[in-house]
Amino acid sequence: MKKITETSSLYSNLDEMSTSELLSSINNEDKKVAFAVEKVIPNISNLIDEIVPRMQAGGRLFYMGAGTSGRLGVVDASECPPTFGVPHDMVVGIIAGGDSAIRKAVEFAEDSLVQGWKDLEGYQIGELDTVIGIAASGTTPYVIGALQKCNQKSILTASIVCNPGSPLALIPKYPLVAEVGPEFVTGSTRMKSGTAQKLILNMISTSLMVKLGRVVGNRMVDMQLSNHKLVDRGTKMVMESLQVTYEEAKNYLLKAGSVREAVRAYKGS
């Protein structure tokens, strides 16, 4: 199988380029990513529509990956609770090698075909859950083994990959294949491939949270009030919704704990 993500860069002699040439060339390659993701939207849409009823019934979403791909999954999962006010175990990011691999590479962690499923078993995974494997190459054993086992257990599977025809483009029910082409630095999949993965993860988690009622209009009404900036943002949202002063809105917000509950409490009083 030819790995597009490993083919030679379209640019030569990078070390002889000026700073401006480097930046312009990287940007030219990055422009291709959104168009590659656009082609995958129908599959993403079908996946979302299948995940929603599972999560409404108590199912969870798991991201699995190694290296950059694993880190991207962990980041997206970790942003769901503060952004949308959901429990920390609703969207879970699992990276080969464990949490220490988020900051520092763990040698050979991705090479086991059985460890991924073992890691999922630690969460008592079941048929209402969904597992999305993330791997630019589409050949990561840690993810392949986990998705194969999930298929056997009737657990919904999907993948985010950048190599068509790779195992992870064939194994899951919903392969999301963003063909972004060769990387600017040959084989450096943290670049275009990573950007494509991040865009798709944004689309998946955001669409799910909207469908699950965690966004009203265009506002994050359940966001955690974890710093002054978010308290200020929430206060202004309450002001706009209730047509009250800033101080009144802030008092309602801090008493209720969220924009949704502040508006509900005021309108119910």
Contacts in CASP RR format, 6 or more apart in sequence:
PFRMAT RR
TARGET T0000
AUTHOR 0000-0000-0000
METHOD contacts of the structure
MODEL  1
MKKITETSSLYSNLDEMSTSELLSSINNEDKKVAFAVEKVIPNISNLIDE
IVPRMQAGGRLFYMGAGTSGRLGVVDASECPPTFGVPHDMVVGIIAGGDS
AIRKAVEFAEDSLVQGWKDLEGYQIGELDTVIGIAASGTTPYVIGALQKC
NQKSILTASIVCNPGSPLALIPKYPLVAEVGPEFVTGSTRMKSGTAQKLI
LNMISTSLMVKLGRVVGNRMVDMQLSNHKLVDRGTKMVMESLQVTYEEAK
NYLLKAGSVREAVRAYKGS
1 139 0 8 1.000
1 163 0 8 1.000
1 165 0 8 1.000
1 166 0 8 1.000
3 137 0 8 1.000
3 139 0 8 1.000
3 163 0 8 1.000
3 166 0 8 1.000
4 162 0 8 1.000
4 163 0 8 1.000
4 164 0 8 1.000
4 179 0 8 1.000
4 181 0 8 1.000
4 182 0 8 1.000
5 136 0 8 1.000
5 137 0 8 1.000
5 162 0 8 1.000
5 163 0 8 1.000
5 181 0 8 1.000
5 182 0 8 1.000
5 183 0 8 1.000
5 187 0 8 1.000
5 189 0 8 1.000
5 193 0 8 1.000
6 137 0 8 1.000
6 186 0 8 1.000
6 187 0 8 1.000
7 181 0 8 1.000
7 182 0 8 1.000
7 186 0 8 1.000
8 182 0 8 1.000
8 186 0 8 1.000
9 182 0 8 1.000
9 183 0 8 1.000
9 184 0 8 1.000
9 185 0 8 1.000
9 186 0 8 1.000
10 29 0 8 1.000
10 182 0 8 1.000
10 184 0 8 1.000
11 17 0 8 1.000
11 25 0 8 1.000
11 184 0 8 1.000
14 22 0 8 1.000
14 184 0 8 1.000
14 185 0 8 1.000
17 25 0 8 1.000
25 184 0 8 1.000
26 184 0 8 1.000
26 191 0 8 1.000
29 183 0 8 1.000
29 184 0 8 1.000
29 191 0 8 1.000
29 192 0 8 1.000
30 191 0 8 1.000
30 192 0 8 1.000
30 195 0 8 1.000
32 180 0 8 1.000
32 181 0 8 1.000
32 192 0 8 1.000
33 178 0 8 1.000
33 180 0 8 1.000
33 192 0 8 1.000
33 195 0 8 1.000
33 196 0 8 1.000
33 199 0 8 1.000
34 199 0 8 1.000
36 178 0 8 1.000
36 179 0 8 1.000
36 180 0 8 1.000
36 181 0 8 1.000
36 196 0 8 1.000
37 178 0 8 1.000
37 196 0 8 1.000
37 199 0 8 1.000
37 200 0 8 1.000
37 203 0 8 1.000
39 178 0 8 1.000
39 179 0 8 1.000
40 176 0 8 1.000
40 177 0 8 1.000
40 178 0 8 1.000
40 200 0 8 1.000
41 203 0 8 1.000
43 174 0 8 1.000
43 175 0 8 1.000
43 176 0 8 1.000
44 176 0 8 1.000
44 200 0 8 1.000
44 203 0 8 1.000
44 204 0 8 1.000
44 207 0 8 1.000
46 174 0 8 1.000
47 158 0 8 1.000
47 174 0 8 1.000
47 176 0 8 1.000
47 204 0 8 1.000
48 204 0 8 1.000
48 207 0 8 1.000
48 208 0 8 1.000
48 211 0 8 1.000
50 130 0 8 1.000
50 156 0 8 1.000
50 174 0 8 1.000
51 61 0 8 1.000
51 130 0 8 1.000
51 156 0 8 1.000
51 208 0 8 1.000
52 208 0 8 1.000
52 211 0 8 1.000
52 212 0 8 1.000
54 128 0 8 1.000
54 129 0 8 1.000
54 130 0 8 1.000
54 156 0 8 1.000
55 61 0 8 1.000
55 90 0 8 1.000
55 128 0 8 1.000
55 130 0 8 1.000
55 208 0 8 1.000
55 212 0 8 1.000
56 212 0 8 1.000
57 128 0 8 1.000
58 128 0 8 1.000
59 90 0 8 1.000
59 128 0 8 1.000
59 129 0 8 1.000
59 130 0 8 1.000
60 89 0 8 1.000
60 90 0 8 1.000
60 91 0 8 1.000
60 92 0 8 1.000
60 123 0 8 1.000
60 128 0 8 1.000
60 129 0 8 1.000
60 130 0 8 1.000
61 77 0 8 1.000
61 90 0 8 1.000
61 91 0 8 1.000
61 92 0 8 1.000
61 129 0 8 1.000
61 130 0 8 1.000
61 132 0 8 1.000
61 204 0 8 1.000
61 205 0 8 1.000
61 208 0 8 1.000
62 91 0 8 1.000
62 92 0 8 1.000
62 93 0 8 1.000
62 94 0 8 1.000
62 120 0 8 1.000
62 123 0 8 1.000
62 125 0 8 1.000
62 129 0 8 1.000
62 130 0 8 1.000
62 131 0 8 1.000
62 132 0 8 1.000
63 70 0 8 1.000
63 73 0 8 1.000
63 74 0 8 1.000
63 76 0 8 1.000
63 77 0 8 1.000
63 91 0 8 1.000
63 92 0 8 1.000
63 93 0 8 1.000
63 94 0 8 1.000
63 132 0 8 1.000
63 133 0 8 1.000
63 134 0 8 1.000
63 201 0 8 1.000
64 70 0 8 1.000
64 93 0 8 1.000
64 94 0 8 1.000
64 95 0 8 1.000
64 116 0 8 1.000
64 119 0 8 1.000
64 120 0 8 1.000
64 131 0 8 1.000
64 132 0 8 1.000
64 133 0 8 1.000
64 134 0 8 1.000
64 142 0 8 1.000
64 143 0 8 1.000
64 146 0 8 1.000
64 147 0 8 1.000
65 73 0 8 1.000
65 94 0 8 1.000
65 95 0 8 1.000
65 96 0 8 1.000
65 110 0 8 1.000
65 133 0 8 1.000
65 134 0 8 1.000
65 135 0 8 1.000
65 140 0 8 1.000
65 142 0 8 1.000
65 143 0 8 1.000
66 95 0 8 1.000
66 96 0 8 1.000
66 97 0 8 1.000
66 101 0 8 1.000
66 109 0 8 1.000
66 110 0 8 1.000
66 135 0 8 1.000
66 140 0 8 1.000
66 142 0 8 1.000
66 143 0 8 1.000
67 95 0 8 1.000
67 96 0 8 1.000
67 101 0 8 1.000
67 105 0 8 1.000
67 110 0 8 1.000
68 136 0 8 1.000
68 189 0 8 1.000
68 190 0 8 1.000
68 194 0 8 1.000
69 133 0 8 1.000
69 134 0 8 1.000
69 135 0 8 1.000
69 136 0 8 1.000
69 140 0 8 1.000
69 160 0 8 1.000
69 189 0 8 1.000
69 194 0 8 1.000
69 197 0 8 1.000
70 93 0 8 1.000
70 94 0 8 1.000
70 95 0 8 1.000
70 96 0 8 1.000
70 101 0 8 1.000
70 134 0 8 1.000
71 95 0 8 1.000
71 102 0 8 1.000
72 134 0 8 1.000
72 194 0 8 1.000
72 197 0 8 1.000
72 198 0 8 1.000
72 201 0 8 1.000
73 93 0 8 1.000
73 95 0 8 1.000
73 134 0 8 1.000
73 201 0 8 1.000
74 93 0 8 1.000
74 94 0 8 1.000
74 95 0 8 1.000
74 102 0 8 1.000
76 91 0 8 1.000
76 93 0 8 1.000
76 198 0 8 1.000
76 201 0 8 1.000
76 202 0 8 1.000
76 204 0 8 1.000
76 205 0 8 1.000
77 91 0 8 1.000
77 92 0 8 1.000
77 93 0 8 1.000
77 205 0 8 1.000
78 93 0 8 1.000
79 205 0 8 1.000
80 86 0 8 1.000
80 90 0 8 1.000
80 91 0 8 1.000
80 205 0 8 1.000
80 209 0 8 1.000
81 87 0 8 1.000
81 88 0 8 1.000
81 90 0 8 1.000
81 224 0 8 1.000
82 223 0 8 1.000
82 224 0 8 1.000
82 226 0 8 1.000
83 209 0 8 1.000
83 220 0 8 1.000
83 223 0 8 1.000
84 209 0 8 1.000
84 214 0 8 1.000
84 215 0 8 1.000
84 220 0 8 1.000
84 222 0 8 1.000
84 223 0 8 1.000
85 214 0 8 1.000
85 222 0 8 1.000
85 223 0 8 1.000
85 224 0 8 1.000
85 258 0 8 1.000
86 209 0 8 1.000
86 212 0 8 1.000
86 214 0 8 1.000
86 222 0 8 1.000
89 123 0 8 1.000
91 205 0 8 1.000
92 123 0 8 1.000
94 116 0 8 1.000
94 119 0 8 1.000
94 120 0 8 1.000
95 101 0 8 1.000
95 102 0 8 1.000
96 106 0 8 1.000
96 109 0 8 1.000
96 110 0 8 1.000
96 112 0 8 1.000
96 115 0 8 1.000
96 116 0 8 1.000
96 140 0 8 1.000
96 142 0 8 1.000
97 106 0 8 1.000
97 109 0 8 1.000
97 115 0 8 1.000
98 106 0 8 1.000
98 109 0 8 1.000
98 119 0 8 1.000
100 106 0 8 1.000
101 109 0 8 1.000
109 115 0 8 1.000
109 142 0 8 1.000
110 140 0 8 1.000
110 141 0 8 1.000
110 142 0 8 1.000
110 143 0 8 1.000
111 141 0 8 1.000
111 142 0 8 1.000
112 141 0 8 1.000
112 142 0 8 1.000
113 141 0 8 1.000
113 142 0 8 1.000
113 144 0 8 1.000
113 145 0 8 1.000
114 145 0 8 1.000
115 142 0 8 1.000
116 142 0 8 1.000
116 143 0 8 1.000
116 145 0 8 1.000
116 146 0 8 1.000
117 145 0 8 1.000
117 146 0 8 1.000
117 149 0 8 1.000
117 150 0 8 1.000
119 146 0 8 1.000
120 131 0 8 1.000
120 146 0 8 1.000
120 149 0 8 1.000
120 150 0 8 1.000
125 131 0 8 1.000
125 150 0 8 1.000
125 153 0 8 1.000
125 155 0 8 1.000
126 153 0 8 1.000
126 155 0 8 1.000
127 153 0 8 1.000
127 154 0 8 1.000
127 155 0 8 1.000
129 155 0 8 1.000
129 156 0 8 1.000
130 155 0 8 1.000
130 156 0 8 1.000
130 157 0 8 1.000
130 158 0 8 1.000
131 146 0 8 1.000
131 147 0 8 1.000
131 150 0 8 1.000
131 155 0 8 1.000
131 156 0 8 1.000
131 157 0 8 1.000
131 158 0 8 1.000
132 157 0 8 1.000
132 158 0 8 1.000
132 159 0 8 1.000
132 160 0 8 1.000
132 172 0 8 1.000
132 204 0 8 1.000
133 143 0 8 1.000
133 146 0 8 1.000
133 147 0 8 1.000
133 157 0 8 1.000
133 158 0 8 1.000
133 159 0 8 1.000
133 160 0 8 1.000
133 168 0 8 1.000
133 172 0 8 1.000
134 143 0 8 1.000
134 159 0 8 1.000
134 160 0 8 1.000
134 161 0 8 1.000
134 197 0 8 1.000
134 201 0 8 1.000
135 143 0 8 1.000
135 159 0 8 1.000
135 160 0 8 1.000
135 161 0 8 1.000
135 168 0 8 1.000
136 161 0 8 1.000
136 162 0 8 1.000
136 163 0 8 1.000
136 189 0 8 1.000
136 193 0 8 1.000
136 194 0 8 1.000
136 197 0 8 1.000
137 161 0 8 1.000
137 162 0 8 1.000
137 163 0 8 1.000
137 166 0 8 1.000
137 189 0 8 1.000
138 144 0 8 1.000
138 159 0 8 1.000
138 161 0 8 1.000
138 162 0 8 1.000
138 163 0 8 1.000
138 166 0 8 1.000
138 167 0 8 1.000
138 168 0 8 1.000
138 169 0 8 1.000
139 163 0 8 1.000
139 166 0 8 1.000
139 167 0 8 1.000
139 168 0 8 1.000
140 168 0 8 1.000
143 159 0 8 1.000
143 168 0 8 1.000
144 167 0 8 1.000
144 168 0 8 1.000
144 171 0 8 1.000
147 157 0 8 1.000
147 159 0 8 1.000
147 168 0 8 1.000
147 171 0 8 1.000
147 172 0 8 1.000
148 171 0 8 1.000
150 156 0 8 1.000
150 157 0 8 1.000
151 157 0 8 1.000
151 171 0 8 1.000
151 172 0 8 1.000
151 173 0 8 1.000
156 173 0 8 1.000
156 174 0 8 1.000
157 171 0 8 1.000
157 172 0 8 1.000
157 173 0 8 1.000
157 174 0 8 1.000
158 172 0 8 1.000
158 173 0 8 1.000
158 174 0 8 1.000
158 175 0 8 1.000
158 176 0 8 1.000
159 168 0 8 1.000
159 169 0 8 1.000
159 171 0 8 1.000
159 172 0 8 1.000
159 174 0 8 1.000
159 175 0 8 1.000
159 176 0 8 1.000
160 176 0 8 1.000
160 178 0 8 1.000
160 196 0 8 1.000
160 197 0 8 1.000
160 200 0 8 1.000
160 201 0 8 1.000
161 168 0 8 1.000
161 169 0 8 1.000
161 175 0 8 1.000
161 176 0 8 1.000
161 177 0 8 1.000
161 178 0 8 1.000
162 177 0 8 1.000
162 178 0 8 1.000
162 179 0 8 1.000
162 180 0 8 1.000
162 181 0 8 1.000
162 189 0 8 1.000
162 192 0 8 1.000
162 193 0 8 1.000
162 196 0 8 1.000
162 197 0 8 1.000
163 169 0 8 1.000
163 177 0 8 1.000
163 179 0 8 1.000
164 177 0 8 1.000
164 179 0 8 1.000
165 177 0 8 1.000
168 175 0 8 1.000
169 175 0 8 1.000
169 177 0 8 1.000
176 200 0 8 1.000
178 193 0 8 1.000
178 196 0 8 1.000
178 197 0 8 1.000
178 200 0 8 1.000
180 192 0 8 1.000
180 193 0 8 1.000
180 195 0 8 1.000
180 196 0 8 1.000
181 192 0 8 1.000
183 189 0 8 1.000
183 191 0 8 1.000
183 192 0 8 1.000
183 193 0 8 1.000
184 191 0 8 1.000
184 192 0 8 1.000
185 191 0 8 1.000
209 215 0 8 1.000
214 220 0 8 1.000
214 221 0 8 1.000
214 222 0 8 1.000
215 221 0 8 1.000
216 260 0 8 1.000
219 237 0 8 1.000
219 259 0 8 1.000
220 259 0 8 1.000
221 237 0 8 1.000
221 258 0 8 1.000
221 259 0 8 1.000
221 260 0 8 1.000
221 263 0 8 1.000
222 258 0 8 1.000
222 259 0 8 1.000
222 260 0 8 1.000
223 230 0 8 1.000
223 233 0 8 1.000
223 234 0 8 1.000
223 258 0 8 1.000
223 259 0 8 1.000
224 230 0 8 1.000
225 231 0 8 1.000
225 234 0 8 1.000
225 253 0 8 1.000
225 254 0 8 1.000
225 257 0 8 1.000
225 258 0 8 1.000
231 250 0 8 1.000
231 253 0 8 1.000
231 254 0 8 1.000
234 249 0 8 1.000
234 253 0 8 1.000
234 259 0 8 1.000
235 246 0 8 1.000
235 249 0 8 1.000
235 250 0 8 1.000
235 253 0 8 1.000
236 246 0 8 1.000
236 249 0 8 1.000
237 259 0 8 1.000
238 244 0 8 1.000
238 249 0 8 1.000
238 250 0 8 1.000
238 252 0 8 1.000
238 253 0 8 1.000
238 259 0 8 1.000
238 262 0 8 1.000
238 263 0 8 1.000
238 266 0 8 1.000
239 245 0 8 1.000
239 246 0 8 1.000
239 249 0 8 1.000
241 259 0 8 1.000
241 263 0 8 1.000
242 248 0 8 1.000
242 249 0 8 1.000
242 252 0 8 1.000
242 262 0 8 1.000
242 263 0 8 1.000
242 266 0 8 1.000
242 267 0 8 1.000
244 252 0 8 1.000
244 266 0 8 1.000
249 262 0 8 1.000
252 262 0 8 1.000
252 263 0 8 1.000
252 265 0 8 1.000
252 266 0 8 1.000
253 259 0 8 1.000
253 262 0 8 1.000
255 262 0 8 1.000
255 265 0 8 1.000
256 262 0 8 1.000
256 264 0 8 1.000
256 265 0 8 1.000
END
